[in-house]
């Protein structure tokens, strides 16, 4: 693994009776070869609550940023599957209503990615992920929209988007996903023996509902 310098300052209290965590301070800094690649900072004290709380604490945000993280330095974990690529990511966690409501906003991208699968090698690829969500009392989790795209040389190969809701106490979930696969581009990147596709798109729409122990899946697939 690469040599890293990591520094953190934190001050927190866990109150089990009140079912909350009070984070007064949290700062993270990571550097590699003198270059900062990780930074996390809390704007003001933050409460994370999963029960009733009477603490009147204002809104607070925690920002986490990853900059120019080189996958080539992490070969010990990625192996030959992803030998090169650069990762950039940003996550913001916002605490509201004395910690009863947590919002998050995340986006990340991997550029100049090389992926190896068997004898196939995909170069100059990119992966982008965007997601927004909300957690209420650490029981109900709502992701109103997310999007994942895999591209090569600026052209999309796979494009997925959807939403999801999960309520922990009732074991209920509702998730939707739509996706497109650009067949000609995918097979150019990962050629298969005795198969040639000059054009075409595969489209998928799926809806998954879980009501306690019962799951229902509906959808359609078009080529």
N, C-alpha and C positions, 0 to 999 in steps of 0.2 A: 504494500500500500504506500501511497505517497506520504512524504513528511509534511505534517500540518501543524500550525499553531492555532489553538482554540482557546478562547477566553470567554468566561461567562460571569455575570453578576446577577444574583437573584435573591428575592426576599418574598417568601410566601407563607401563608398559614392555612392549614386545612381544618375546618370546623365540621366535624361529623354530625354533631347535634343539629347544627343549622343547615347541614347539607350544602356547603359551599366552600369554595377555595378563594381566598383573597390573595391576589398577586400584587404586591406593592412595587416590585421592580423586577425586570427581566431584560437583560441585554446579552446578546451573543455576537461574537466576532470570530471569523475564521480566515486565516491567510495561508497561502501556499507560495513559497519562493518569493516572499515579500509582497505578493499581490492578494488583495482581499477578494474572496469569493463568496463569503457568507456574512450576512449582517441581519440581526434581529433586534428590534427595540420596541419597548412599551411606552406609549405616549403618556399614560397616567395610570394609577392603580386600577386593576381590573378584577371583577368578581365573576366567577363561573359557578352558577347555582343549579342544583338538580332537585331542589325542594323549596319550601316556603322560606323566604328571607325578608327581614325588615331593614336590612342595611341600605341606606340611601346613598348609593355611590353613582357618580355621573358616568357618562359613556366613556369608553376607553378603546384604543385600538392597538393591536400588536402587528407590526409589519416585519415580514421575513423576506429577504431577497437573496437569491443565488445568482452570481454573475460569472460568466466565462468559466464554468466548470468543465474541464477537459476530460472526456471519457477515456482517452488514451492512458491517463495516469491511474485509471481504476481497472486495469486489465485483470487484476486479481479477482475482481467480482464479476465483471462482464465477460471475461474470457475472450474467445474469438467471435462471439455472437455479435457484439457491437464494439469493434476495436477502436473506432474513432467517432468523434462528435463533440459538440459543445452545447452545454445545458445552461439555459437562463430561465429563472422562475421568480415569481412574485406572489406572495400570499398575504392577504390582509384579514385579520380576525377582529371583528368589532363587537364589543360587549355593550348591550343596552338593557334598560329596565332593571338595574341592579344585578346584572348577570343572568337574568332569566331568559334573555334572548341573545343568541350569538349569531352573527352574520359572517360569512366568509366569502372572499372574492379571490379566486386563484387563476393564474394563467402561466403557462410555461411553454417553452419551445426548445427543441433540439435541432440544431442546424449542422450541415456538413456531416450527416450521419452515414456511417457504413454499417450495413447489416449483412451477416453471413448466415446462410441456411443451406447446409449440405454443400453442394458444389456451386450453388448460386450466390452471387455477391451483389448487393444493392449499394450503390454509392451516390453521393450528393443527395441524400434523402433528408426530409424534414418532418418533424412531428410537433404539432401544436395541440395544446389542451387548454380549454377555458371552462370554468365552472363557477357558479354562484349558488349559495345556499344559505339556509337559515335553520337554526336549532332552537327549539323552545323547551325550556326546563329539562334539557338533555333527554327528552322523551320523544318529541316529534321532530323529525328531520325532513326538510323540504329542499330539494334541488330543482328549482323551476326551469333551469336550462343548463345544458353542458354541450360541449362540442369537441370532438376529437378528429383531427385530420392528419393523414399521412400523405406526403407529397414527394415528388422526385423532380428535380430541376425546375421547381416552380409549378409543376402540374400535379393536381390531386390524384392520388391512387385510390384512397379510401376516405370517405367522409361520413362521420357518424354524429348524430345529435339526438337529444332527448331530454327527459325530465324524470324525477323520481320523488316519491313521498313514502316515509316509513314512520310508523308509530310503534315505539318499543313496547309500551304497556299493553297494547292490544294485539301485538304481533300482526299488524296489518301493513301492507305495502302495495304501492301502485307505481309501476315504472313503464315508460314508453321510450321507444328508440326507433329512429329512422336512419337509414344508411344507404349509401351509394358506393358501388365498387366499379371502377372503370377498368373493364376486363382487358382491353388491349394493352393498356399501360402496365397493369399488374403482371401480365404474362411476358411483357418485354423486360420487366425487372426480374421476374422469376420464371424463366422459360421452362416449359414442361415437354417431355419427349412426345413426338407425334401429335402435337397440339399447336394450332395456329389460330389466333383470333385477330381480325383486322379492325373490328369495331364492336361496340355493344356495351351496355350498362346493366348491372344487376342492382335492383332496388328492393330494400327490405323495410317493412313496417311491422313492429311487434308491440304488443301490449300485455304486460304481465301483472296480474292482480293476485295478492295473497291475503286471504282472510283466515287468520289463525292457521289451521292445518290444511286448508284447502287452497290450491293454486290453480289459476286459470290463465291460459296463454292463448291469445288470438293474434292473428297477423296475416300478412300476405307478402308474397315474393313474386317479383316480376323480372323478366329477362328480356 
